[in-house]
Amino acid sequence: MAMNNLALVVFFIVINLRLFAKGTEDASQGLGASFIFGDSLVDAGNNNYLPTLSRANIPPNGIDFKPSGGNPTGRYTNGRTIGDIVGELLGQPHYAMPFLAPNCTGKVVLHGVNYASGGGGIMNATGRIFINRLSLAIQVDYFNISRKQIDQLLGEKEARDYIMRKSIFSLTIGSNDFLNNYLLPVLSIGTRISQSPDSFIDDLITHLKAQLTRLYQLDARKFVVGNIGPIGCIPYQKTINGLNQDECVALPNKLANQYNARLKDLMTELNKTLPGATFVHANFLTLIQASRACCGNGGQFAGIIPCGPQSSMCTDRDKHVFWDPYHPSEASNVIVAKQLVDGDPKYISPINLRQLRDLGL
């Protein structure tokens, strides 16, 4: 894919699903709910309701998001997230609503709920530089609340079937645990001062396993878990380290690779040890042209100042991989979503999203 004189980098996008139901009528057609956990890659607006330094509710974020008329929604991109597009490709009529939104109550939860939070991570301490964010543990706590609401709406027996057979749980998380925890330059904040890489990654996998097990105990059975890609190649990392277009920062990428190897092993383990569960591993180290952020300021990659009203913005948004110094553009999300829905094991394994949706129905 040509990207207008941008250098070749390995760009990653991790997976999140948004599968929606219109209620019990659609349940009979195999259309279930999507429960989304993760960070800013999939946050649909939860951070709008938090006193936090990590928000995307200012223009030009959302400029290409048609349902809002081009106004910001809290999505950290110019348009739709991968989850939005995947849902559309699978024929879903609605987007999962942010858990913290005041109107996320009643039958709307049967469409699925988004618990993701910009700045959040697997570890509770991750993202504390933003003051507030929802860690993975808190997100699972919130699902427990939604789970009880579904019991009340459908009755315990039907609710359990709806969750187990017709709902998908996606986790898009882990990048912040490195970028906004372990690798922080301030020694009093970053974990690197007290832990080796192996020890920190051990902790990540242990905590992730615990939260996945909690979801399983709450009747989750269909899981999609994304790895993290070469975080040393995002515009922010390249800018602050003064790299050239064809260079990436080595240490973040090395840590990401170590974590990804452990994550893949964890998925294999849980598929064997949790009866009836299917864990799908999303691997996005997609080779495309990328480098400069469309919206931002600072350095040759516009990678220092986050996207906001005073930012410079490209005119060819459909030709940029990165929307801002950290997040993909809608154009990237469209390309990747198509691979997730119908792609082969190179991208998503052991089955793709269409197959996961229909599994056991």
N, C-alpha and C positions, 0 to 999 in steps of 0.2 A: 504494500500500500504506500503510495507516494505521499510525502508530508511536507512539500514545499521547502526544500533545502534544510530540513531538520536532520540531525545526525541519527544514526541507528543506535537504539538502546534496547535493552530488554525491559519491556514494560509489563508490570504485573497488575492483575486485577483479581481480587478474590471474590468469592461467590456469595451472593445472597439471593434468596428466593422470595417472591411475593406471589403466592397462589391464593386466590380468593374464592369464597363461596357466597352465593346469594341466600344461603340458609339451607334448611333441610331439604328443600326441593332439589337444589343443585347437588346436595350430597349424594343423592341417588344416581347422579350422572358422573360421579367421580371427581367433582370439583370441591376440594376441601380448603381449609384455612392455611395460611402461611404465617408462621411465627418467626420473627426476624430478630436476631441478636447480633450485636456488633458495634462498630465504631462509626466514624464519620463517612466512611465509604457507603454506608447503608442507612444512616440516620435520616429519617424523613421529617424531622421537626421536634424531636423530644427535647433537644437542648434549647429550643425557644422558650421552654417553661422552666428553665433552670437559671439561677444566678451564676453564670459561667462566662469565662473569657473565650470559650470556643462556641461560636455561633455562625450560622450562615443565613441569617434572616435579614440581610441587607442586600440591596442591588449592587452589581448586576447578577448576583446569584439567582438562578431560576429564570433568566431572561428568555430561555427557549422552552420553558415548561408550560405547555398550552393550557392544562386544566386551571392554572392560576392566572392566566392571561399575561404570563411573563413576569409575574411578581414573585419575590422570594418566598419559599415555603419552609426553609430550614434545611433543604437538601444542599450538600456541598458540591454543587456542579451547576452547569448552565441549564440543564434540562432534566431528563429522566435518569434515575439510577439504573444499574443493571437489573435490580429486582423489579422495577417498574416495567422494563422492556420484556423481561422474561415472562412476567405475568400476562402481558398483552399477547405474546407469542403463543402462550398456552390457552388463550381464550378467556382470560379472567377479566371481569368487568370493573373491578375496584382495586384500589391500592390499600394495603394494610395501613391502618391509622396509627399514629404515634400514641403510645400508651398514656403519656402525660397530657394529651389533648383533652380538654374538658368534655368533648362529645364522644370520647372513646368509651362508650358504655352501652349496655343493652345489646340488641341483636347485631350491632356493628362488629362486635368481637368475633362473630361467627365468620367474618371475612378474613380473620387473622389480625394480628397486632404486631406493631413494630416497637421493639424495646431498645433499639440501637441508640448510641449516644456518642457524639463527637468527643474525642479525647479519651474514651473509655478503653479499658484493656482487660486482659485475663486477670492480672494482679490488681488487688484493691488499691495499691499505691500508685498505679499508673495513671498519668494525666493530672496529678494533683497540682501541677503548675497552672492549670486552668481554673482552679478553685473548686468547681463542681463539675461532675460528669457521673455517668452511671457505669459502674464496673459490671463485669459479667455476672458476678454473684447477685448484685442488686437486680439486674435484668431478669435473672431466673426467679428471684423473689417476686417480681412483678408478674411473671407468667403464672406463678402459683395463684395470684389473685384472679387473673383472667380464667384460669382453670376452674375455679370455684364458680365464677359467673356462668361458664358454659354448662356446668352441672345444673345450675338453677334454670337455665334457658331450655335445655334439652332433656333433663333428667339424667341420673347418674349412668345408667346403662348405655343410652344412646350417646351421651357425651363421651364416654370412654371409647366407643367405637369410632366416633367422629375424630377424636384426637389420634387414635392408634392407626386407623386405616386411611383416613382422608385428609390428614394434615401433614405439612412438611415444616421441619425446624431447620433454619439455616443460621450458621455462625460465620461471621466475617470479622475476624478479630485477631489481634496479635501484633500488628505493626507498631501500635503505640507503646507496647511493652518494651520495645527496643528504642524507638525514636524519642518517646516522652517518659522514659524511665531509665533503662539500663545505660543508654548512650548519652544521657544528659551531661553537658559539660560541667555543671555545677556539682562538685563532689559531695556537697551536703545533701543533694537531692538524688543524684544518679546512684543506682544500685551497684554500678561497676566498682565502686570503692570498696565494697564489702563482699562481693561474690565473683567467682570465676564464671566465664561464659557457660561452662557445662553445668555448674550448680544452678545458675539462673534459669537455663532452659529446662533443667529437671523440675524446677518449681513451676514453670509455665505448664508443662505437660501434666504435672500432678494436679494443679488447680483446674486445668481444662477438663481433665478426666472426671474430676469430682462434679463439675457443673453439668457435664453431659450425662453423668449417672443420675444426678438429681432430676434432670428432664425425663430420663427414661423411667424413673420411679413415679413421675407424674403422667405416665402413659405415652410419652413421645416415642415413636418407633421409626420414623423416616427422617434421617438427618442429612444435611449437606454441610460440610465443613471445609472452608477454603484455607489454602496455605497462604503464606506471605511471600511476596516476590522480592526482587532486588531493590530494597528500599534505599540503597546507596545511589540509585539512578534517578530518583525523583528530582525535579528542578531545585527544590530547596537544598538538598544535600549537595548537589553539584555546584550550586551558587556559593554556599558558605565555605566550601572547600576549594573554590577557585579552579575548578576542573574545566577541561575542554569538552567539546560536544560529544566526543566518542569515549569519554572516560566516566567511570563511576567510582564511588567511594568504596574501598575494599572491605573494611570491617563490618559495616552494616549488612552488606551482601553475604559475607561469610557467616554471620550470626543467623541470618534468615535461612540460609541453606542448612545449617545445623538444626534449626528448629523444624524445618520442613521435613527432614529425614525422620525426626522423632515423631512428628505428627502423622506421617504416613504409617509408621509402625503402630501408633495408637489406634488409628482407624481399623487396621487389620485385627488388632487385639480385641477391640470392642465388638467387631462383627462376629467374633468367635465366642465372646463371653457374655454378651447380653442377648438372651434368646428373643427371637422375633424382630430384632432391630436391624435396620440397614443403614450403614454409614457410607455416604458417598463422599469421595475426596475430590475437591476441585483444585486443579493444578494450573495456575495461570502465570506462566513465564513465557508470554506470547511475544514473539519477535516482530516488532513493527517499528516504524519510524517515529521518533519522539525526542523531545528535549526541552523546548521552551514552553512555559505556561502561557495560555491565552490571556488570562486575567491576573495581573499582579504587577509588581515593580521590584527593581533591584537586580543588578548584574545582567549578564547576557542571557540568562534563562528566565528573567522576571521572577526570581525564586525567593525573594526575601520578604516582601510585604504581601500579606494575604489579599485576596480579591475583595474590593470594596468600591464605594462610589468614586473615589479618587484614583483608582487604579487605571493603568493603561489596559486596553482590551483589543484583541485582534478582531479583524472583520471577517476572517474566514474560520469561524468557530468549528465548522464541520471538517476542517483539515488539521485540527490540533488534537493530539492525544491527551495532553494535560489541560484541564480547565484552569487550575490555579497551581501554586507551588507544590501541592500535595495530592490532588484528586483528579481522576480522569474526567474527560469531557463526555457529553452525551454521545458524540460520534464514536468514541472508543467503546462505550457501553453497548452500543448497537452491534458492533462487530463481535464482541465477546458473547453477548447474550445468545446470539444465533448458535455459537459453538456449544454453549451450555445446554441448550434445549435439545439439540439433535446431534451433538458432536460425538467424537470417538474417544476411546480411553486415554488418548494423549492429553485431552483437556479435562475430562471428567470420568471417573471410574469408581466402581465397576460398571455402572449404568449411567445414562444421561438423565436429564431432568424430566423429559417426557415419559421415560420408562419408570422413573421413580414415582411420578404422579400416579401412574396406572398400576403400580405394584400392589398386588393383593386385592384388587377391586374386582 
